Amino acid sequence: MTEPQEGATYDDLHRVAAESERLGFDAFFRSDHYQRISPGDPGPGSTDAWAVLAGLARDTSTIRLGTMVSSATFRLPGPLAITVATVDAMSGGRVELGLGSGWFDAEHTSYGIPFLPVRERFDLLEEQLAIVTGLWATPPGETFSFTGAHYSLADSPALPKPVQSPLPVIVGGKGPTRTPALAARFAAEYNVPFDSLEVTGACFERVRRACEVAGRDPSSLVLSAAQTLAVGADEQEVRRRAAAAGGDAASLRSDGLGGTPAEVVDKLGLLRELGAERVYLQVLDLADLDHLGLVAAEVAPHV
């Protein structure tokens, strides 16, 4: 998982995605932001997530591609469904859509994007999830209509369809009520971003209960976690990579994937015990391809 808003070109991202594919990683994900979040040099700035994924769909061949996560404030749901379906076809069926409510108000102000209060953004997200999944699920030859507080669609042809049926939708976050309920209703996967084992486990339990309330088998929902990565062959390398990620070795050992390969393997085992089936490795130094190589050689064979 990459954070291109901190400053990355398409070529930077393609280099990481291609190396990830070569090393045998399952997927390449990117955030969906339009400007730098942390203080510092913005470099070349961000890139549009779905434009980049369309390019990577043609420039890679096996690795899965997705957003973690796209903001419901950025795009209308009908065109978003078309865009994602198009990129899925371009990739031969390797795309996943992470969709969230959005939170970074500064990027909205910078680019003239309306930024609603949090309750209304969740209303927006709920309608977008219903529309995107509804369009994709509409049988060929039939139309889709929807009436909500924010969007109304009438007699949409609901085309094009993704190659995948269904295309996986990911809902993530640590909110106690609406987030797990939306995941239970609409998602193939629920993700807990960047937190401790204790918090991650509690979130997993809430979404399991939400599935039961919704009449869904909790085992049908993939559980995942996103963790900042700083793994090194020795302590000096761990500290260097933790600093490059904007943190320190102690905090990433506690709330991320920091440490030696053996330590990271142990932490991944604890996440698995909580129910995680996938883990997203947030890599912030995109020039450090050796970091990926170390994980592929010394961590991946043990998980």
C-alpha positions as CSV (number, residue, x, y, z in Angstrom):
1,M,0.0,0.0,0.0
2,T,1.4,3.4,-1.1
3,E,0.7,7.0,-0.2
4,P,1.4,8.9,-3.5
5,Q,-0.1,12.2,-2.1
6,E,3.2,12.5,-0.2
7,G,4.9,13.0,-3.6
8,A,5.1,10.4,-6.3
9,T,4.9,10.3,-10.1
10,Y,3.3,7.5,-12.2
11,D,6.8,6.2,-12.9
12,D,7.5,6.0,-9.2
13,L,4.3,4.0,-8.6
14,H,4.8,1.8,-11.7
15,R,8.3,0.9,-10.4
16,V,6.9,-0.2,-7.0
17,A,4.0,-2.1,-8.6
18,A,6.2,-3.9,-11.1
19,E,8.7,-4.9,-8.4
20,S,5.9,-6.0,-6.1
21,E,4.5,-8.2,-8.9
22,R,7.9,-9.7,-9.6
23,L,8.5,-10.5,-6.0
24,G,5.1,-12.3,-5.7
25,F,3.0,-9.9,-3.6
26,D,-0.7,-10.4,-4.0
27,A,-1.8,-6.8,-4.6
28,F,-0.7,-3.2,-5.1
29,F,-2.9,-0.6,-3.5
30,R,-2.7,3.2,-3.3
31,S,-4.4,5.9,-1.3
32,D,-6.8,8.3,-3.0
33,H,-5.8,11.8,-2.0
34,Y,-5.1,15.0,-4.0
35,Q,-2.5,16.6,-1.9
36,R,0.2,16.0,0.8
37,I,-1.1,15.3,4.3
38,S,2.0,15.4,6.4
39,P,4.3,18.5,6.6
40,G,7.2,18.6,4.1
41,D,8.2,19.0,0.5
42,P,5.2,18.0,-1.7
43,G,7.5,16.9,-4.5
44,P,5.6,16.5,-7.7
45,G,2.3,16.3,-5.8
46,S,-0.3,13.5,-6.0
47,T,-1.8,11.8,-9.0
48,D,-5.4,10.7,-9.6
49,A,-5.9,7.2,-8.1
50,W,-8.0,5.7,-10.9
51,A,-6.0,7.2,-13.7
52,V,-2.9,5.6,-12.2
53,L,-4.7,2.3,-11.7
54,A,-5.8,2.3,-15.3
55,G,-2.2,2.7,-16.4
56,L,-1.1,-0.1,-14.1
57,A,-3.9,-2.3,-15.3
58,R,-2.1,-2.3,-18.7
59,D,1.5,-2.2,-17.3
60,T,1.1,-5.2,-15.0
61,S,-0.3,-8.7,-15.6
62,T,-1.0,-10.6,-12.4
63,I,-1.0,-8.4,-9.3
64,R,-4.3,-7.1,-8.0
65,L,-4.9,-3.4,-7.9
66,G,-7.1,-1.1,-5.8
67,T,-7.7,1.9,-3.6
68,M,-7.4,2.1,0.1
69,V,-9.7,4.1,0.0
70,S,-11.4,6.3,-2.5
71,S,-13.4,9.1,-1.0
72,A,-17.2,9.3,-1.7
73,T,-16.8,13.1,-1.9
74,F,-14.5,13.0,-5.0
75,R,-16.7,11.3,-7.6
76,L,-20.4,10.9,-8.5
77,P,-21.3,7.2,-7.9
78,G,-22.6,6.5,-11.4
79,P,-19.4,7.6,-13.2
80,L,-17.3,6.0,-10.4
81,A,-19.0,2.6,-11.2
82,I,-18.2,3.1,-14.9
83,T,-14.6,4.1,-14.2
84,V,-13.9,1.1,-11.9
85,A,-15.6,-1.3,-14.2
86,T,-13.5,0.0,-17.1
87,V,-10.3,-0.4,-15.2
88,D,-11.3,-3.9,-14.1
89,A,-11.8,-4.8,-17.8
90,M,-8.4,-3.2,-18.7
91,S,-6.8,-5.4,-16.0
92,G,-8.5,-8.6,-17.0
93,G,-10.5,-8.6,-13.7
94,R,-7.9,-7.7,-11.1
95,V,-9.4,-4.5,-9.5
96,E,-10.9,-3.9,-6.0
97,L,-12.7,-0.8,-4.8
98,G,-12.1,0.6,-1.4
99,L,-14.7,3.3,-0.7
100,G,-14.9,5.6,2.3
101,S,-16.4,8.8,3.5
102,G,-13.4,11.1,3.1
103,W,-11.8,13.1,5.9
104,F,-9.0,15.4,4.8
105,D,-10.8,18.8,4.5
106,A,-7.7,20.7,3.2
107,E,-7.6,18.9,-0.1
108,H,-11.3,19.7,-0.6
109,T,-10.7,23.4,0.0
110,S,-7.7,23.3,-2.3
111,Y,-9.5,21.8,-5.3
112,G,-13.0,23.2,-4.8
113,I,-14.6,19.9,-3.7
114,P,-17.6,20.2,-1.3
115,F,-16.8,18.9,2.2
116,L,-19.9,18.0,4.2
117,P,-20.1,17.4,7.9
118,V,-19.2,13.9,8.9
119,R,-22.8,12.6,9.4
120,E,-23.7,13.8,5.9
121,R,-20.5,12.3,4.4
122,F,-21.5,8.9,5.8
123,D,-25.0,9.4,4.3
124,L,-23.2,10.1,1.0
125,L,-21.1,7.0,1.4
126,E,-24.1,4.8,2.1
127,E,-25.9,5.9,-1.0
128,Q,-22.7,5.6,-3.1
129,L,-22.2,2.0,-1.9
130,A,-25.9,1.2,-2.7
131,I,-25.6,2.7,-6.2
132,V,-22.3,1.3,-7.2
133,T,-23.1,-2.2,-6.1
134,G,-26.6,-1.9,-7.4
135,L,-25.4,-0.9,-10.9
136,W,-23.0,-3.7,-11.1
137,A,-25.6,-6.3,-9.8
138,T,-28.3,-5.3,-12.3
139,P,-28.8,-8.1,-14.8
140,P,-27.8,-7.3,-18.4
141,G,-30.8,-5.9,-20.3
142,E,-32.4,-4.5,-17.2
143,T,-32.2,-0.9,-15.8
144,F,-31.3,0.5,-12.4
145,S,-33.1,3.3,-10.5
146,F,-32.4,4.8,-7.2
147,T,-33.8,7.7,-5.1
148,G,-31.9,9.0,-2.1
149,A,-31.3,12.3,-0.3
150,H,-28.1,13.0,-2.3
151,Y,-28.5,11.0,-5.6
152,S,-31.3,10.0,-7.9
153,L,-30.8,7.6,-10.9
154,A,-33.6,6.8,-13.3
155,D,-33.5,3.9,-15.8
156,S,-29.8,3.6,-15.9
157,P,-28.6,1.0,-18.4
158,A,-26.1,0.0,-15.6
159,L,-23.3,-0.5,-18.1
160,P,-20.5,-1.4,-18.5
161,K,-20.2,-4.3,-16.1
162,P,-16.9,-5.3,-14.3
163,V,-15.2,-8.4,-15.5
164,Q,-15.5,-9.7,-11.9
165,S,-18.9,-10.6,-10.6
166,P,-19.0,-9.3,-7.9
167,L,-16.1,-6.9,-8.0
168,P,-14.8,-6.8,-4.4
169,V,-15.7,-3.7,-2.4
170,I,-13.7,-2.8,0.7
171,V,-15.1,-0.7,3.6
172,G,-12.6,0.4,6.3
173,G,-12.4,2.4,9.4
174,K,-12.7,2.2,13.2
175,G,-16.1,3.8,13.8
176,P,-18.2,1.8,16.2
177,T,-21.6,1.9,14.5
178,R,-22.1,3.0,10.9
179,T,-18.8,1.6,9.5
180,P,-19.4,-2.0,10.6
181,A,-23.0,-1.8,9.5
182,L,-22.0,-0.6,6.0
183,A,-19.4,-3.2,5.7
184,A,-21.9,-5.9,6.7
185,R,-24.4,-4.7,4.1
186,F,-22.2,-3.9,1.1
187,A,-18.6,-5.1,1.4
188,A,-16.6,-8.2,0.5
189,E,-13.9,-7.0,3.0
190,Y,-13.6,-4.9,6.1
191,N,-10.3,-3.2,6.9
192,V,-8.9,-1.8,10.2
193,P,-6.3,0.9,9.5
194,F,-3.1,1.5,11.5
195,D,-3.8,0.5,15.1
196,S,-2.9,-1.8,17.8
197,L,-3.8,-5.5,18.1
198,E,-6.3,-4.6,20.8
199,V,-8.1,-2.0,18.7
200,T,-8.0,-4.2,15.6
201,G,-9.5,-7.1,17.5
202,A,-12.3,-5.0,18.9
203,C,-13.2,-3.7,15.5
204,F,-13.3,-7.2,14.1
205,E,-15.7,-8.2,16.8
206,R,-18.0,-5.3,16.1
207,V,-18.2,-6.1,12.4
208,R,-18.9,-9.7,13.2
209,R,-21.8,-8.6,15.3
210,A,-23.0,-6.3,12.6
211,C,-23.0,-9.2,10.1
212,E,-25.2,-11.2,12.5
213,V,-27.6,-8.3,12.9
214,A,-27.8,-8.0,9.1
215,G,-28.4,-11.7,8.7
216,R,-25.1,-12.3,7.1
217,D,-22.6,-15.1,7.9
218,P,-19.6,-13.3,9.4
219,S,-17.2,-15.7,7.8
220,S,-18.3,-14.4,4.4
221,L,-16.6,-11.1,5.2
222,V,-12.9,-10.9,4.7
223,L,-11.2,-9.2,7.6
224,S,-8.0,-7.2,7.0
225,A,-5.6,-4.7,8.6
226,A,-3.4,-2.0,7.3
227,Q,0.0,-1.5,9.1
228,T,2.9,0.8,8.5
229,L,6.0,-1.3,7.5
230,A,9.5,-0.8,8.8
231,V,11.4,-4.2,8.7
232,G,15.1,-4.5,8.7
233,A,17.8,-7.1,8.8
234,D,19.3,-5.5,11.9
235,E,18.3,-2.8,14.4
236,Q,20.1,0.0,12.5
237,E,18.1,-0.8,9.4
238,V,14.8,-1.0,11.4
239,R,15.5,2.5,12.8
240,R,16.4,3.9,9.4
241,R,13.2,2.6,7.8
242,A,11.1,3.7,10.7
243,A,12.5,7.2,10.4
244,A,11.7,7.1,6.7
245,A,8.1,6.2,7.5
246,G,7.9,9.2,9.8
247,G,8.0,7.2,13.0
248,D,10.3,5.4,15.4
249,A,11.1,1.7,15.9
250,A,9.3,1.4,19.2
251,S,6.0,2.8,18.1
252,L,6.0,0.7,14.9
253,R,6.8,-2.4,16.8
254,S,3.7,-1.6,19.0
255,D,1.2,-0.3,16.4
256,G,2.7,-1.3,13.1
257,L,4.9,-3.9,11.4
258,G,8.3,-2.7,12.7
259,G,11.3,-4.9,13.6
260,T,13.3,-7.8,12.3
261,P,11.7,-10.3,9.9
262,A,11.1,-12.7,12.8
263,E,9.3,-10.0,14.8
264,V,7.1,-9.1,11.8
265,V,6.3,-12.8,11.2
266,D,5.2,-13.0,14.8
267,K,3.1,-9.9,14.6
268,L,1.4,-11.2,11.4
269,G,0.7,-14.4,13.3
270,L,-1.1,-12.4,16.0
271,L,-3.2,-10.6,13.4
272,R,-4.1,-13.9,11.9
273,E,-5.2,-15.2,15.3
274,L,-7.6,-12.1,15.5
275,G,-9.1,-13.1,12.2
276,A,-7.1,-11.1,9.7
277,E,-6.9,-12.8,6.3
278,R,-5.1,-10.0,4.5
279,V,-2.6,-7.3,5.7
280,Y,-1.7,-4.2,3.7
281,L,1.9,-3.1,4.1
282,Q,2.1,0.7,4.1
283,V,5.4,1.5,2.4
284,L,6.2,5.2,2.5
285,D,9.7,5.3,1.0
286,L,9.0,4.3,-2.5
287,A,12.6,4.4,-3.5
288,D,13.6,1.7,-1.1
289,L,12.8,-1.4,-3.2
290,D,15.2,-3.4,-1.1
291,H,12.5,-3.1,1.7
292,L,10.1,-5.1,-0.5
293,G,12.8,-7.6,-1.3
294,L,13.5,-8.3,2.3
295,V,9.8,-8.9,3.1
296,A,9.5,-11.2,0.1
297,A,12.6,-13.2,1.0
298,E,12.4,-13.3,4.8
299,V,8.7,-12.7,5.8
300,A,6.4,-14.0,3.1
301,P,7.7,-17.6,3.1
302,H,6.6,-17.9,6.8
303,V,3.0,-16.6,6.4
